[in-house]
């Protein structure tokens, strides 16, 4: 019973990981694997869904005393899978392939003697989001090696063309392209603002322009990435450009937030040593976050990003009276600080929850929500910190500065 419970929880965990991958043509190598469940991909089918399965280099460690009807591939929805686990736990069935809630794609009992490969075409006419899974109901007796190539797609209307993007994501190329146009337009407008207000422009305003351009290029590459996947099932190299610009955009955005928080360029021409240390902490964290995105192909919630930024930005601000004023002490940057936290929380947690609870047909709504939140954050930042002769965000009088310095002295004495 303990082994069965482990199998249940392990299966739920594996199925939860499937939502982190985007459907396209997939290839996977399995070597001497005895896992009872191996999930491959998740895809939203319409009533014209197709699954092409090509498996080669099949090697089985044991062919004796094995019922190969209990070894093979099947499709299953998440809801059905929970019921299958209940059937297994109640001993109604001993193998997932025995359940009437799964759709068997191919079982190894139909594999020809001495054959080491097969091709299968499965037609799906029941619209839903399905997971392709391999089941080995003899994990103690059988180890499987094989190369698996799965191709999932839907046929479009009258044209009959293949659409390799999951239902609910098929409009994403247009969504990303539209937002890229918006950001390119924002960049042009920002250039106009910088030219018009050139006498009050700081270096950080040019950095803000670079952040907007990187975001626009990131969205453009993602639009092309999804467009090629939609038509061919492969990104044709656009995914590499997307990850590069995503990497640069993530680093530059959080660097910008830290620089604004420390008052660099607005209130002082250089960074203090501690403020440089903040950047040395935040930037590597963003590197790790972007590497994780590449590995799992998803911008899941990164709790440490905002927590680390919050703690170290406070510590950096304590080294300078003006920075203390700009960050939290005299509420000068408090509103922006709160907006940053809300933005990161929304895009990392709320959007992920929205994607989890939304029907597979409307998964694009979570992308739109995240991009709208990001757009609002960019617009807010540009508006608050636009070049201006008398920007209230930068109006720090001597009394406020002296009050901040005295407060810092008291804190230092208390800590000592």
C-alpha positions in Angstrom: 0.0 0.0 0.0 2.9 2.4 0.8 4.3 1.7 -2.7 0.9 2.4 -4.3 0.6 5.7 -2.4 4.1 6.7 -3.6 3.0 5.8 -7.1 -0.1 8.0 -6.8 1.7 11.1 -5.5 4.6 10.6 -8.0 2.1 10.3 -10.8 0.3 13.5 -9.8 3.6 15.3 -9.6 4.7 14.2 -13.0 1.4 15.2 -14.5 1.7 18.7 -12.9 5.0 19.1 -14.7 3.4 18.6 -18.1 1.8 22.0 -18.0 5.3 23.6 -18.1 6.0 22.3 -21.6 4.7 23.7 -24.9 3.4 21.1 -27.3 5.3 20.6 -30.6 7.2 17.8 -32.2 8.9 16.0 -29.4 11.8 13.5 -29.3 12.9 11.6 -26.2 15.4 8.9 -25.5 14.5 6.3 -22.8 17.3 4.1 -21.6 16.8 1.1 -19.2 13.9 2.8 -17.6 11.7 0.9 -15.1 9.4 3.8 -14.1 5.7 2.7 -14.0 4.6 6.0 -15.5 6.6 8.2 -18.0 4.7 11.3 -19.1 5.7 12.8 -22.5 3.6 15.8 -23.4 0.3 17.5 -22.9 -1.8 18.9 -25.8 -5.2 20.4 -26.3 -7.0 18.6 -29.0 -10.0 19.8 -31.0 -12.4 17.4 -32.7 -9.8 17.0 -35.5 -6.9 16.0 -33.3 -4.1 13.7 -34.5 -1.3 11.9 -32.7 1.6 10.4 -34.7 3.8 8.1 -32.6 7.1 6.8 -33.9 9.0 4.5 -31.6 12.4 3.0 -32.6 15.3 1.1 -31.0 13.0 -0.8 -28.7 14.8 -3.0 -26.2 13.1 -5.0 -23.5 15.0 -6.4 -20.6 12.6 -9.3 -20.2 10.0 -11.0 -22.5 9.1 -13.8 -20.2 6.0 -13.8 -17.9 5.0 -10.4 -19.1 1.5 -9.5 -20.3 2.4 -6.8 -22.9 -1.2 -5.6 -22.9 -0.1 -3.8 -19.7 2.9 -2.1 -21.4 2.2 0.7 -23.8 1.1 4.3 -24.5 -2.2 5.9 -23.7 -3.9 9.3 -23.7 -5.6 10.6 -20.6 -7.1 13.9 -19.3 -6.1 15.1 -15.8 -9.6 14.6 -14.4 -9.7 11.1 -15.8 -6.2 10.3 -14.4 -7.4 11.2 -10.9 -10.2 8.6 -11.2 -7.7 6.1 -12.6 -5.5 6.6 -9.5 -8.6 6.0 -7.4 -9.3 2.7 -9.3 -5.7 1.7 -8.7 -5.8 2.5 -5.0 -9.1 0.6 -4.5 -7.7 -2.4 -6.5 -10.4 -2.2 -9.1 -7.6 -2.4 -11.6 -3.9 -3.3 -11.4 -2.7 -1.3 -14.4 -3.6 2.1 -15.8 -4.0 0.5 -19.2 -6.9 -1.6 -17.9 -9.0 1.4 -17.1 -11.9 2.4 -19.4 -11.1 6.0 -18.6 -7.9 6.1 -20.7 -7.5 5.9 -24.5 -5.0 3.3 -25.5 -2.8 4.4 -28.3 -0.5 1.4 -28.6 0.3 -1.6 -26.4 3.3 -3.8 -26.9 1.3 -7.0 -27.3 0.7 -5.9 -30.9 4.5 -5.5 -31.6 5.6 -8.0 -34.1 8.1 -10.7 -32.9 11.7 -9.4 -33.0 10.5 -6.0 -34.2 12.2 -3.0 -32.6 10.1 -0.2 -33.9 6.5 0.8 -34.8 4.5 3.7 -36.2 1.0 4.6 -35.0 -1.6 7.2 -36.0 -4.2 8.0 -33.4 -7.3 10.0 -34.3 -8.8 12.0 -31.5 -12.4 13.3 -32.0 -13.2 14.2 -28.4 -12.0 17.8 -27.7 -10.1 18.1 -24.5 -6.6 18.4 -23.1 -4.8 15.1 -23.0 -1.5 13.8 -21.7 0.5 11.2 -23.6 1.8 8.7 -21.1 3.8 5.5 -21.3 2.8 2.8 -18.7 4.9 -0.1 -17.6 2.9 -2.2 -15.2 5.9 -4.5 -14.4 8.5 -2.1 -13.0 10.1 -4.8 -11.0 10.5 -7.2 -13.9 10.9 -5.0 -17.0 13.2 -2.2 -18.1 12.5 -0.4 -21.4 14.8 1.4 -23.8 13.4 3.2 -26.8 13.5 6.4 -28.9 10.1 8.1 -28.9 9.0 10.8 -31.4 5.6 12.2 -30.8 3.8 14.6 -33.1 0.5 16.2 -31.9 -1.6 18.6 -34.0 -5.1 19.6 -34.9 -6.4 20.0 -38.5 -7.6 23.5 -39.4 -11.2 23.9 -40.7 -11.6 23.6 -44.5 -8.0 23.9 -45.4 -7.0 20.8 -43.4 -3.6 22.3 -42.5 -1.8 21.1 -39.5 -1.7 23.3 -36.4 1.0 22.1 -34.0 0.0 24.5 -31.2 -2.3 23.3 -28.6 -5.9 24.5 -28.7 -6.0 27.5 -26.5 -2.5 28.6 -27.6 -3.1 28.8 -31.3 -3.6 32.6 -31.3 -0.4 33.3 -29.3 1.7 34.3 -32.3 -0.7 37.2 -33.0 -0.9 38.1 -29.3 2.9 38.3 -29.0 3.3 40.2 -32.3 0.7 42.7 -31.3 2.4 43.4 -27.9 5.8 43.7 -29.7 4.3 46.4 -31.9 3.1 48.2 -28.8 6.5 48.1 -27.2 8.3 49.3 -30.4 5.8 52.2 -30.5 6.6 52.9 -26.9 10.3 53.0 -27.7 9.7 55.5 -30.5 7.7 57.7 -28.2 10.3 57.5 -25.5 13.0 58.6 -28.0 10.7 61.6 -28.8 10.4 62.4 -25.0 14.2 62.1 -24.5 14.8 64.5 -27.4 12.1 67.0 -26.2 13.4 66.9 -22.6 17.1 66.5 -23.5 18.2 69.1 -20.9 16.8 67.0 -18.0 17.7 63.6 -19.3 19.8 61.3 -17.1 21.8 58.2 -18.1 19.1 55.9 -16.6 16.6 57.2 -19.1 18.7 55.7 -21.9 18.8 52.5 -19.9 15.0 52.5 -19.7 14.9 52.8 -23.5 17.2 49.8 -23.8 14.9 47.8 -21.5 11.8 48.6 -23.7 13.7 47.6 -26.9 14.8 44.3 -25.4 11.2 43.6 -24.3 10.0 44.4 -27.8 12.6 42.1 -29.4 11.8 39.4 -26.9 8.2 39.5 -27.9 8.9 39.6 -31.6 11.1 36.5 -31.3 8.5 34.7 -29.2 5.9 35.5 -31.8 8.1 34.0 -34.6 8.9 31.1 -32.3 5.3 30.2 -31.8 4.4 31.0 -35.4 7.0 28.5 -36.7 5.9 25.9 -34.2 2.2 26.4 -35.2 3.1 25.8 -38.9 5.9 23.3 -38.8 6.1 21.9 -35.2 9.7 23.3 -34.8 11.0 26.7 -33.9 13.7 26.7 -36.5 16.2 28.5 -34.3 13.8 31.3 -33.2 13.7 29.7 -29.7 17.4 30.4 -29.3 16.9 34.1 -30.1 13.9 34.2 -27.8 15.9 32.8 -24.8 18.7 35.2 -25.5 16.5 38.3 -25.5 14.5 36.9 -22.6 17.8 36.5 -20.7 18.9 40.1 -21.5 15.4 41.5 -20.8 15.2 39.8 -17.4 18.6 41.0 -16.2 18.1 44.6 -17.5 14.6 45.0 -16.0 15.7 44.0 -12.5 18.9 46.0 -12.8 16.8 49.0 -13.7 14.5 48.4 -10.7 17.6 48.3 -8.4 19.1 51.4 -10.0 15.9 53.3 -9.6 15.7 52.2 -5.9 19.2 53.3 -5.2 18.7 56.7 -6.9 21.5 56.2 -9.4 21.7 58.8 -12.1 18.7 60.7 -10.6 20.2 61.7 -7.3 23.9 60.8 -7.6 26.3 60.0 -10.5 27.8 56.8 -9.1 26.9 53.7 -7.0 28.1 53.1 -3.5 29.9 49.8 -2.8 26.9 48.2 -1.1 24.7 49.2 -4.0 27.1 47.5 -6.4 26.8 44.4 -4.2 23.0 44.5 -4.6 23.6 44.3 -8.4 26.1 41.5 -7.9 23.3 39.6 -6.1 20.3 40.4 -8.2 21.9 39.9 -11.6 23.2 36.3 -10.9 19.7 35.5 -9.5 18.2 36.7 -12.8 20.8 34.5 -14.7 19.6 31.5 -12.7 16.0 32.4 -13.3 16.4 32.6 -17.0 18.4 29.4 -17.1 15.5 27.7 -15.3 13.1 29.1 -17.8 15.2 27.5 -20.6 15.3 24.2 -18.8 11.6 23.9 -18.1 10.4 26.1 -20.9 8.2 28.2 -18.5 8.2 31.4 -16.5 7.1 30.0 -13.2 7.0 31.9 -10.1 10.5 32.8 -8.7 10.0 33.5 -5.1 13.6 34.4 -4.4 13.7 37.1 -7.0 11.6 39.6 -5.2 12.5 38.5 -1.7 16.2 38.9 -2.4 15.7 42.2 -4.1 13.6 43.5 -1.2 16.1 42.5 1.4 19.3 43.7 -0.4 17.7 46.8 -1.7 16.9 47.9 1.8 20.4 47.1 2.9 21.9 49.0 0.0 19.7 52.0 0.7 21.0 52.3 4.3 24.5 53.4 3.1 23.3 56.8 1.9 20.8 59.4 3.2 19.3 60.1 -0.2 18.9 56.4 -1.0 17.2 55.9 2.3 14.8 58.7 1.4 14.2 57.3 -2.0 13.4 53.9 -0.9 11.3 53.7 2.2 12.3 56.1 5.0 10.4 59.2 3.8 8.0 57.5 1.5 9.5 59.1 -1.7 9.7 55.8 -3.6 7.2 53.8 -1.5 4.5 53.8 -4.1 6.9 52.5 -6.7 8.3 49.9 -4.3 4.7 48.6 -3.7 4.0 48.6 -7.5 7.2 46.5 -8.0 6.2 43.9 -5.4 2.6 43.7 -6.8 3.9 43.4 -10.4 6.3 40.5 -9.5 3.6 38.8 -7.4 1.0 39.1 -10.1 3.2 37.8 -13.0 4.8 35.0 -11.0 1.9 33.7 -8.8 -1.5 35.0 -10.0 -0.8 34.4 -13.7 0.4 30.8 -12.9 -2.8 30.2 -10.8 -4.9 31.6 -13.7 -3.2 29.2 -16.1 -3.9 26.3 -13.8 -7.6 27.0 -13.3 -8.5 28.2 -16.8 -10.0 25.8 -19.3 -7.5 24.6 -21.9 -9.4 26.5 -24.6 -8.6 29.8 -22.9 -5.0 29.3 -21.9 -4.1 32.4 -24.0 -5.9 34.6 -21.4 -3.1 34.0 -18.9 -0.5 35.2 -21.4 -2.6 38.3 -22.2 -3.0 39.0 -18.4 0.7 38.7 -17.8 1.6 40.9 -20.8 -1.0 43.5 -19.8 0.4 43.6 -16.3 3.9 44.0 -17.7 2.8 46.7 -20.1 1.1 48.6 -17.2 4.3 48.3 -15.1 6.5 49.7 -17.9 4.1 52.6 -18.6 3.9 53.4 -14.8 7.7 53.4 -14.5 8.2 55.6 -17.6 5.5 58.0 -16.4 6.9 58.3 -12.8 10.5 58.7 -13.8 10.3 60.6 -17.1 12.8 63.4 -17.7 11.4 66.4 -16.0 12.9 69.5 -14.4 10.8 69.4 -11.2 9.8 65.8 -10.8 8.4 65.4 -7.3 10.0 62.0 -7.0 13.4 63.7 -7.0 12.6 66.8 -4.9 14.6 66.1 -1.7 15.1 69.1 0.6 17.8 69.4 3.2 15.4 68.8 6.2 14.4 65.4 4.7 18.0 64.5 4.0 19.1 65.3 7.5 16.1 63.4 9.0 17.0 60.4 7.0 20.7 60.5 8.1 19.7 60.9 11.7 17.3 57.9 11.4 20.1 55.8 9.9 22.5 56.7 12.7 19.9 55.6 15.3 19.4 52.3 13.5 23.2 51.7 13.3 23.6 52.5 17.1 20.7 50.1 17.9 22.2 47.3 15.8 25.6 47.8 17.4 
